[in-house]
Amino acid sequence: MSVKVEKLEHNMAKLTIEVAPEKLDEAAEKVYQKQKKSISVPGFRKGKVPKAMVEKMYGKGVFLEDAANEIIPEAYSQAYDECGEDIVSTPSIEVTQLESGKPFIFTATVALKPSVELGKYKGVEIDKVDATVSDADIDAAIEAERDRNARSISVTDRPVQDKDEIVLDFEGFVNGVAFAGGKGENYPLTIGSGQFIPGFEEQLIGKNIGEACDVEVTFPEDYHSEDLAGKAAVFKCNVKEIKEKQLPDLDDEFAAEVSEFDTLDEYKADVKKNLEEKKAAEVKNAKETAVIAAIIADSKMDIPDAMVATTQRQMVDEFAQRIQSQGLSFDQYMQFMGTDVNGLLEQVKPQALDRIQSRLVLEAVAAAENITGSDEDFEEECKKMSESYKMDADKVKEVLGEEGKKSILEDIAITKAAEFVVANCKEK
């Protein structure tokens, strides 16, 4: 096999990969062996039709396309290793020669890792981020805990109020015609949750159990269903049940129930401590985001579209795995949100570009400052992984291999570079 590299504009390259004729013949034979049991020719039993007979009937190249598909993954992988280029996208494959007895030739168009002309990265000025935890923050956190520990009490002697939990029957109509997905029975709804479109929940306030009412709303212009976007609708509603939340008293007994402390004062002090730790982490992340954004703005890099597209796909795949780990299929999620894969890909495009730019400038900072991950850093990371996966540290290293170690050390260097630029920034 041979590979030639042609550099293109905007950090793209075309790999021309040539595979020996005998490799194509071997792959065609392999395809024939896989398919022969399903080939039917008059005069022959299934699975007994000679390859030459099939080629005579259907053409010499009958197995070549499938043979090419057999060859391409391994040949591209080998070319990837041999070409010496830093490829950062999935390849766009095009077959240029596919004939029996001749070399199999195909091209793989790929994005190459862009170089970075690094701007100012030391002494970058950013706005000061407030790290204060106020009394209001503490009170809000405690109220949220009270809300989580509230009891729901059925109510029959008054109409719906804000914050009530109700059970509702409804059916929506546009121009007097019911629309798909606009009907619900025994639907649980918390008034003020914003679960329904704007204006819906507020109109249920003051309604009694069993009282039929019409709720008039207008769907937002950006509503996920184009058939309903911007249209006026009437929902015929019937409140079937009302429950109100009964919050626990804010006293020592409450503190003992929701924490390891015996008194309310101790509990409040712990809430404050936790909020301060959370706030400190948020401030650190905000400073890092601001500093990196400033460095990106002052740096130059030509990022190929294929690199962004590959990162978009990776982010959507990661998101799909998280959704599925929560017990919901990805198709169900997209249907619920009124979107599709293309919509999600477009949605994550800005984050994909930011992820690429951030990584590139931090790699450039690490190179400029000779920041690397050490063997001690790697050992510490393996220790964390062994604890997380309940696996012996030596087994973790074995699974990672040299490529895994290299990747981890690169990530450690990126983390150190981020810490470096934050430590060297100026707050104004």
N, C-alpha and C positions, 0 to 999 in steps of 0.2 A: 504494500500500500504506500502511496505517496500523497503528500499534502502541500499545496502552494497557498501562500497568503497574499491577498491583494488588499492593501489599505484603501479605504474609501473615505469620503468626507464625514464630518461630525462623529468621529470616533467609531466608525463602522468598519467592518472588514468582511471580505469574502474568502472563505476557505474552499479551494477546489480539491476534492478528494477523489483519488483514482484507486480503484480496487482491481486486482488482477483478474483476468477472464476466468481462470479456474475457480476462483472464489465464488464468482457468479454462478458457474455451472454447479458447484457443490451446493449452493443455496437453492438453486432450482430443483436439484435432485431431492433435497430435504423437503421442499414444498410438495413435490410430487408424492413422496412417501407419506406425507401427512394427509394428502387429499385423495389418494387413489381409492380408498375404501368407499368414497362417495361418488366416484366417477362411473357413469353408466354409458356403455357403448354396445349397440346390438351385436350379438355374437360372442360377447365376453361376459363372464361373471363379474359382479362388482368386486373391485379390489384386484382384479387380474388383468386390467387393460394396460398394455405396455405403454411406457412413456412416449415412445416414438409414434405410436398410433394416435395418442391424444394430441401430440404436436402436429401431426399430419392433418388431423381433423379441424383443430382450432387455431393452428398457426404455431410457428416455431417459438414465439414469445409468450405462449399461454401461461407459463409459470414465472415469467421474468418479473412482473410487477410485484408479486408476493415475495419473490426472491430478493428484490431490492429492499422491500420492507424488513426482511430478515437481516440484511446486511447493514443497513444504515445506522441503527443505534450503536452497534459495536464499533463500526468504522468511524463514526463521528466521535465517539468516546476516545478512540485511539488518536485521532487527529487533534482533539482538544488537548491531550497530554503532550503531543509531539510538536505542536505549532509554536509553543513558547510565548503565546499571547495571553493576556489577562482578560478572559472572556466573561462578560457580566450579563448575558441575556440568553434566553433559549434560542436555538438556531431556527432560521427560516430556510427550509430545505427545498432545493430544486434539482430534479434529475436532468442531466444534460446528455448522457449517453447510456442507453440500455439496450444492448444487442448481444445476442449469443455469440461467443467467440471473440468478443472485443472487451477491453477494459470497461468496467462499470464506473461512470463518472457522475458525481453529483456535487452541488455546491451548498455550503452552509453560510448564510449571511448572519453575522453576529455583531453585537455591540462590544466594544473594548472599553476597559476601565479608563475614564478620562483622567488626564493630569490636572492638577490644581495649581493655579497661581494664587498662592496664599496671601491674603491681605493682612491687616493689623489683627493680631490675636493676643497680644499682651497689652494690658492697660486699657482694655475695651471699656467704654463707659455705658452703664445701664441705669435705669431708674431704680431707686431704692425700693425694696419690697418690704411691706410692713409685716413683721412677725408677731405682732401683739395679739394676745388672746384676751378678749374683753369679757366683762361680767355677762354681757348679752350673749356671747358665744357659749359660755358655760350654762346659762339658763336655757338656751335653745337645745343644747345637747341633753340636758336633764329632762326637758319637756318631751323630747323625742323618745326618751326611754320610758317616760310615763305613758306616752301614747302606745308604745309597743306592749306595755303591760296592762292596758285598759281592758275592761270587760264590756261586752256588747249587751245592752239591755233592750228588750223589745218594748216598743212604745205604741200605744193605741189611742191615747187621749189628746193628741196634738198633731198638727200637720208637719210636713217635712221642714227641717232646718238645715242650715249649713253644717257640714261635717257629718251629717247622719249617714248611716249605711242603710241603703234601701234595696228592696227586691222589686224589679220593674219588668212589666211587659211593654213592648213598643213595636211599632211598625211605621216605616218611613215611606213617604209619597212625594214624588216630584210631578207637578202638574196633574195631581189626582191619581197618578199611576204608581203602584208599589214598585220598588226597585230591589234588585238582587242584593242580598247581604244587609238589608235594612230592617230585618225583623229579629226580635229577640224575646224569649219567654223566660221568666224567673231569672232575670239578669241581675247579678249583684253590682251595685254602683255606690261609690262613696261620693257624696255631694262635695264639690270643690276640688276633686282630685284631678280634674282636667282630662279625664279619660275619654270623654265625648267631645265633639267639636264645640268651639266657643259658643256660649249662649245657651247650650242645651241644659246643663245641670242647674243653672240659676233659675230657669223657668219652672223647675219642679219644686222649688222652695214655696211653702204655703199650701201645697196640695195634700189632701187627706188620703188615707188608705181607701182604696176602692173608687176614688174619684177619677173619672175619665177626663183627660185634658189633651189639648193640642199644644205641641211645642214647635214654634216656628223658628227655623234657623237658615243660614246661608252657608253652604260649604265653602271653605277657603279656596282661593284661586289656584293654590298649589296642592290641592288635595290629590292623593295618590291615584284615585280613580278619575280618569279624564271625563267619563260620562257624567260625573257629579260635580266636578270642580266648578266653583263659582255659581252653582244653581241654588235657588231657594227650595226648601223642603219643609214638609209638615210631618211631624212624628205624632202619631196617636198613642198616648201613653196611659198606663194604669199602674199606680203605685200599689203593690200588694203587701209590702211589709216595711216597717220602719224600725231601725235600731239606733240607739245613741251610745256613744262611748262614755263609759264611766271611768274617769281617771283615778288612780290610787292617790291617797293623800301623800303630800310631800313631807315625810317625817322619817324618823329613825327606822321604823318598821319597813318602809319602802326601801331605804338604803340597804338594809340587811337582806332583803329579798332579791335585789338586783345586783348585789356586789358582795365582796368578801369583808365589807366593813360593817361595824355595828352602829355607827352614827351618821347622820346626814352630813355633818361637817367634814368627816373623814371621806365620805363618798364624793362630796363636791371637790375636795382637794385632789382626789385621784382623777376626777373628770378633767380638772384644770391641767394636771400633769400630762394626761394623755393627749389633750387638745394641743398643748404646747409642743409635744413631740411630733404630732401630726402636722402642725403648722410649720415647724422647722423643716420637715421633709418637703412640704409644699413650697416653701421659700427656696430651698436648695434647688428643687426642680425648676421653679420659675426663673431663678438666676441663671441656671445652666441653659435653659431654653432661650433666654434673652441674649446671653453672651454668644451662643452658637449662631443665632439668627444674625447678630451684628457681624460676626466673622464671615458668614456666608455672603452677606450683602457687600462686603468689602473684598471678596475673593472672586476669581474668574474660573469657570469650568464649563465645558461644552458637553452636556449630558445627552446622550442619544436617546431617542424616543423608545427604542427597543429595550433599553435598560429600565426605563420607567415602567413600561408595560409588564416586564417580567416581575418587578417589585410589586406592582398592583396585583398581579395574579397571586403572588406569594401571600400578600396581606389578606386577600379574599379567602384563600385556602386556610390560612391560620384562623380567620374568623369563623369559617364553616366548621372547623374542628372544635372550636370553643362552643358553638351552638349545639353541635351534636353531642358533646360531652355533657350538656345540660338536659339531654333527653328529647330534644326537638330536632326533627330533620331539617336540613338546610332548605329543601324545597318548601316545606311548611312555613319556615321563617320568611322566605321571600314572598310567598303568597300572602301571608299575614301583613307584611309591610307594603304590599302592592308594588314590588320591584322585581328585577331579574338580575342575573349575573352581570350583564352589561351595565345595568344601573349602579350596582355595587362597585364595579371596577371604576366607573367614572367618579363615584363618590369618594373613593380612597385615593384618587390620583394626586391631589395636593399633598396628602400625608406621605405618599410614596416618594414624591419628589423631595420633600423635606427630609425623609429618612436617608435618601441617597446623598443629598448635599451635606447633611450633618456628618455622616460617616466619612465622606471624602475629606472634609476640612479637618476633622479630628485625626484622621490618618496622616494628613499633611502636617498637622501640629506635632503629632508623635514623632514623625520623621525629622522635623526641624529641631526638636528638643531632645532627640535620641531617647524617647520614652519607649520602654519595652516591658513585656511581662517576663518575670523571672521564673526560675524553676520553683522557688519558694511559693510564688503566686499560684503556679500550676498545682503544686501539692495541696495548697489550701483549698483550691477550687475542687479538686478531686475528693478531698475530705468532706466538703459540703455535699457533693453529689452522692457520695457513698452513704451519708446519713439520710439524704432525701430519698434515695432509691433502695435503702436497706441492702446495700451491696458492698462487698469488700473493696477497699480503695484500690488494691492491685488489680482486681477484676474490672473496675471502672477504667483504669488506665489501659488495660488490654482491649476493652471494647472501643475506647476512643481511638487508639492507634496514633500514629504519627500525625496523620491529617487532622484528627480531632484535637490533638495537643496544640498543633499550629493554630487552629481556629480559636481555641480558648485563649491562647497567649495573645492573639490579635485583638480579641474582645477586651482582654484585660488592659492592653495598651490603649485602646479607645477610651475605656473608663478612666484611666489615669490622665489621659489628655484632656478629658472633660473636666476633671478635678483641677488640672493645671490652669486652664483658661479661666475657670471660676475664681480660683485663688488669686489670680493676677488681674482681675477686673476691677473697675472703679465704680462705686455707686454714687449717684448724684441726687 
